[in-house]
Amino acid sequence: MSFINSKNISIVLLSTSLALLSACSLVSISEGKSNNESNKLTQTWKSLLDSNLSQWDVWIGVPHSSVKGLPEGTYTENKVSHGDPRLALGLNNDVKGVFTMIEENGQPVLHISGEIYGGINTKAEYQNYHLSFQMKWGDKKWAPRKDAIRDSGLLFHCKGEHGAFWKTWKLCQEFQVQESDLGDYIPLGNAGGTVKGKIRSRKPAVGNRPVYDVKGQLGSVGYASAFPEVDKAHGEWNTLELFAVNDYAVFVVNGEVVMAIQDSKDPMGEVLNSGQLQIQSEGAELYYRDIKIKALDALPKQYMEYIY
């Protein structure tokens, strides 16, 4: 040991304390930016779609027993939710072409057949960003949702293993994409529990599902309905935007704020503010285009009133 008197010890302790304070300050200043930097997000839009989905992986769940043309020996069942994810077709094994790229007016478009439950997820994780995309519904529907309204979803802050929820999707927060329900909020989980988030809501006129209301009471919720409902007619393109900063997120549909969540947490109660993006195939044909993302240092001022 080279420090042999109290004066030297005091100097070393002071120097160490200053170094720690400096390090903490740097973490505070850069918190939420390091992930953007590592994934090359800037204030300029970055497209996430190309002709071969190079920025995405594909996970395909368990096919419904009604699906035809599968390889011999493929496991199928009538109840395709819950159970062991090892029964799923799995990672990058899209044997039916559920997720394919097409071109429309010279623009790349993601076509989702919906025939098998599944998802494409970004290879990169993102934090503090503005995501924008367009979607429209196709005509086909498949079991087990052949007689239900068309459904998909944008999953964000995705963490952990594939197939954690319904043998198909990761633990995450969900920006619902469903007929007449664009922008609903759903927290998804895994065997360890469900993620959490708080919204301001009011009681519905019918049923029990809370409805988003910027002047409502703040509290933790499960499935919550967006408000207002601003979906366009079947076959028309809708524009959806997600503003995710720190532990809150604002959902915008066709220019209208329809949901705002805050205090996003994982099942262990830790802050959930970053992760992969995932887009669902859930029994309905639809199309996505112009999926793009850019960095955010703060929530835009016009949306600050929705988080308080």
C-alpha positions in Angstrom: 0.0 0.0 0.0 1.4 3.4 -0.9 -1.0 5.5 1.2 0.5 5.7 4.7 -1.1 8.7 6.4 -4.5 10.2 6.9 -3.9 13.2 4.6 -3.1 10.9 1.7 -6.2 8.8 2.5 -8.4 11.9 2.6 -7.1 13.0 -0.8 -7.7 9.5 -2.3 -11.2 9.3 -0.9 -12.1 12.8 -2.2 -10.7 12.0 -5.7 -12.6 8.7 -5.7 -15.9 10.5 -4.7 -15.4 13.1 -7.5 -14.8 10.4 -10.0 -17.9 8.5 -9.0 -20.0 11.7 -9.1 -18.7 12.5 -12.6 -19.5 9.0 -13.8 -23.0 9.2 -12.4 -23.5 12.6 -14.1 -22.4 11.0 -17.4 -24.9 8.1 -17.0 -27.7 10.5 -16.2 -26.9 12.7 -19.2 -26.5 9.8 -21.6 -29.2 7.5 -20.2 -31.5 6.4 -23.0 -29.1 7.5 -25.7 -26.6 4.7 -25.6 -29.1 2.2 -27.1 -30.0 4.6 -29.9 -26.3 5.2 -30.6 -25.5 1.5 -30.7 -28.4 0.9 -33.2 -27.5 4.0 -35.2 -30.7 6.0 -34.5 -30.4 9.7 -35.2 -32.9 12.5 -35.7 -33.2 11.4 -39.3 -35.7 8.7 -40.2 -34.4 5.2 -40.6 -36.4 2.7 -42.7 -37.0 -0.7 -41.2 -38.3 -2.4 -44.3 -36.3 -3.7 -47.3 -37.0 -6.4 -49.9 -35.6 -9.3 -47.8 -36.5 -8.1 -44.2 -32.9 -8.0 -43.4 -33.5 -6.1 -40.1 -36.0 -8.7 -38.8 -36.2 -12.2 -37.5 -39.4 -14.3 -38.0 -41.0 -16.5 -35.3 -43.9 -18.8 -36.3 -46.1 -20.3 -33.7 -48.2 -23.5 -33.8 -50.3 -23.9 -36.9 -54.1 -24.4 -36.5 -55.2 -27.9 -37.4 -57.1 -26.4 -40.4 -53.9 -25.1 -42.1 -53.1 -27.0 -45.3 -49.9 -27.6 -47.2 -47.6 -28.0 -44.2 -44.5 -30.2 -44.2 -45.2 -33.8 -43.2 -45.1 -34.3 -39.5 -45.7 -30.6 -38.5 -47.4 -30.3 -35.2 -50.8 -28.7 -35.3 -53.7 -28.1 -32.8 -57.0 -26.4 -32.5 -56.0 -24.3 -29.5 -53.0 -22.4 -30.7 -52.6 -20.3 -27.6 -50.8 -21.2 -24.3 -48.6 -24.2 -23.8 -45.1 -25.1 -24.6 -43.3 -22.8 -27.2 -41.1 -25.8 -28.2 -44.1 -27.0 -30.1 -44.0 -23.9 -32.4 -42.5 -23.9 -35.9 -40.0 -21.6 -34.4 -37.4 -19.1 -35.5 -37.0 -18.2 -39.2 -39.1 -21.3 -40.2 -41.8 -19.6 -42.1 -42.8 -22.6 -44.2 -46.1 -21.0 -45.4 -44.8 -17.6 -46.2 -46.8 -15.8 -43.6 -44.5 -12.8 -43.8 -43.5 -11.7 -47.3 -42.4 -8.6 -49.0 -44.2 -7.2 -52.1 -43.9 -4.0 -54.0 -46.7 -1.5 -54.4 -46.2 1.6 -56.5 -42.5 1.1 -56.2 -42.7 1.0 -52.4 -41.8 -2.1 -50.3 -44.8 -3.4 -48.5 -44.9 -6.2 -45.8 -47.8 -8.6 -46.5 -48.9 -10.7 -43.6 -51.2 -13.6 -44.6 -52.4 -14.2 -41.0 -52.7 -17.9 -41.7 -50.5 -18.9 -38.7 -49.9 -17.0 -35.5 -46.5 -15.5 -35.5 -44.4 -12.4 -35.4 -41.5 -10.6 -37.0 -39.2 -8.9 -34.6 -36.3 -6.4 -35.1 -32.9 -7.8 -34.5 -32.0 -4.6 -32.7 -33.4 -3.2 -29.5 -34.5 0.4 -29.4 -35.0 3.0 -26.7 -36.3 6.6 -26.8 -37.7 6.8 -30.3 -40.5 7.9 -32.6 -41.8 5.0 -34.7 -44.2 5.6 -37.6 -45.9 3.1 -40.0 -48.9 2.6 -42.1 -51.2 -0.4 -42.2 -54.4 -1.6 -44.0 -56.5 -4.7 -43.7 -56.7 -7.4 -46.4 -59.7 -9.6 -46.9 -58.7 -13.1 -45.7 -59.3 -14.4 -42.2 -58.2 -17.7 -40.7 -59.0 -20.1 -37.8 -59.1 -19.7 -34.9 -60.2 -16.1 -35.6 -62.1 -16.8 -38.8 -65.4 -15.4 -37.3 -63.7 -12.7 -35.2 -62.7 -9.1 -36.0 -59.4 -8.7 -37.8 -56.4 -8.5 -35.4 -52.7 -7.9 -35.4 -50.5 -5.7 -33.2 -47.3 -3.7 -32.7 -45.4 -5.0 -29.8 -42.7 -2.8 -28.3 -40.2 -3.1 -25.4 -40.0 -6.8 -26.3 -37.7 -8.8 -24.0 -36.7 -12.4 -23.4 -37.5 -15.6 -25.2 -39.6 -16.1 -28.2 -42.9 -17.8 -27.6 -43.3 -16.5 -24.0 -46.9 -15.5 -24.6 -49.2 -17.9 -26.4 -46.2 -19.9 -27.8 -45.7 -17.0 -30.2 -44.8 -13.5 -28.8 -42.3 -12.1 -26.4 -42.9 -10.3 -23.1 -43.8 -6.7 -24.1 -46.2 -3.8 -24.2 -48.7 -3.8 -27.0 -50.0 -1.1 -29.3 -53.1 -2.9 -30.5 -53.9 -3.1 -34.2 -57.4 -4.5 -34.5 -60.5 -3.5 -36.4 -62.4 -0.7 -34.6 -59.7 -0.9 -31.9 -56.6 0.8 -33.3 -54.4 2.0 -30.4 -55.8 -0.2 -27.6 -53.3 -1.0 -24.9 -52.4 -4.6 -23.8 -49.6 -5.6 -21.4 -48.3 -9.1 -22.3 -46.2 -11.3 -20.1 -44.5 -14.6 -19.7 -44.4 -17.4 -17.1 -43.0 -15.0 -14.5 -45.9 -12.5 -14.8 -47.2 -9.6 -16.9 -45.7 -6.3 -17.7 -47.4 -3.3 -16.2 -48.3 0.3 -17.2 -50.6 3.0 -15.9 -53.1 5.0 -18.0 -55.7 7.6 -17.2 -59.1 6.1 -17.9 -62.8 6.1 -17.2 -65.4 3.4 -16.9 -67.0 2.3 -20.1 -70.7 2.8 -20.8 -70.9 -0.9 -21.5 -68.7 -3.7 -20.3 -65.7 -3.6 -17.9 -62.8 -2.6 -20.0 -61.4 0.8 -19.0 -61.4 3.5 -21.7 -58.5 5.9 -22.1 -59.4 9.4 -20.9 -56.8 12.1 -20.6 -58.8 13.6 -17.7 -59.5 10.3 -16.0 -58.0 8.6 -13.0 -54.5 7.3 -13.2 -54.0 3.6 -12.4 -52.6 0.3 -13.5 -54.8 -1.6 -16.1 -54.8 -4.7 -18.1 -56.5 -4.5 -21.5 -57.6 -0.8 -22.1 -59.6 0.7 -25.0 -58.3 3.5 -27.0 -60.2 6.8 -27.3 -61.2 8.3 -29.7 -61.7 5.6 -32.4 -60.4 7.0 -35.6 -59.9 4.0 -37.8 -60.3 4.4 -41.6 -62.6 2.3 -43.7 -61.6 -1.3 -44.6 -58.8 -1.4 -47.2 -57.6 2.2 -46.6 -54.2 3.0 -45.1 -54.0 4.1 -41.5 -51.0 6.0 -40.1 -49.9 4.9 -36.6 -47.2 6.5 -34.5 -45.5 5.5 -31.3 -43.6 8.0 -29.2 -41.6 6.0 -26.6 -39.5 8.0 -24.2 -38.2 6.8 -20.8 -41.0 4.8 -19.1 -43.9 6.3 -21.0 -45.4 6.0 -24.5 -48.0 7.9 -26.5 -50.1 6.1 -29.2 -51.2 8.3 -32.2 -53.6 7.0 -34.8 -54.3 9.1 -38.0 -53.1 12.2 -36.2 -55.1 11.7 -33.0 -53.7 10.8 -29.6 -55.7 7.7 -28.5 -53.6 6.3 -25.6 -50.8 7.3 -23.3 -49.1 5.0 -20.8 -46.6 5.7 -18.1 -44.7 3.9 -15.4 -43.9 1.0 -17.7 -42.5 -1.9 -15.7 -41.5 -5.6 -16.2 -42.9 -8.4 -14.1 -40.2 -7.9 -11.5 -41.1 -4.2 -11.1 -38.1 -2.9 -13.0 -38.5 0.0 -15.4 -39.3 -1.3 -18.9 -38.2 1.3 -21.4 -36.4 -0.5 -24.2 -36.5 -3.6 -26.3 -37.2 -5.1 -29.7 -40.2 -4.3 -31.9 -42.5 -7.1 -33.0 -45.4 -7.2 -35.5 -48.1 -9.9 -35.1 -49.7 -12.3 -37.4 -53.0 -13.2 -35.7 -55.5 -14.7 -38.0 -56.1 -11.8 -40.4 -54.5 -10.7 -43.7 -53.0 -7.2 -43.6 -50.3 -5.0 -45.0 -47.7 -2.7 -43.4 -45.6 -0.1 -45.2 -43.3 2.9 -44.5 -42.1 1.5 -41.2 -39.5 4.0 -40.0 -37.9 5.1 -36.7 -35.8 7.9 -35.4 -34.3 9.0 -32.1 -36.0 11.1 -29.5 -34.3 13.0 -26.7 -37.6 14.0 -25.2 -41.4 13.7 -25.8 -42.5 16.4 -28.3 -44.1 19.3 -26.5 -47.6 18.8 -28.0 -47.8 15.4 -26.2 -46.5 16.4 -22.8 -50.0 17.2 -21.6 -50.9 13.5 -21.9 -48.2 12.4 -19.4 -48.5 13.9 -15.9 
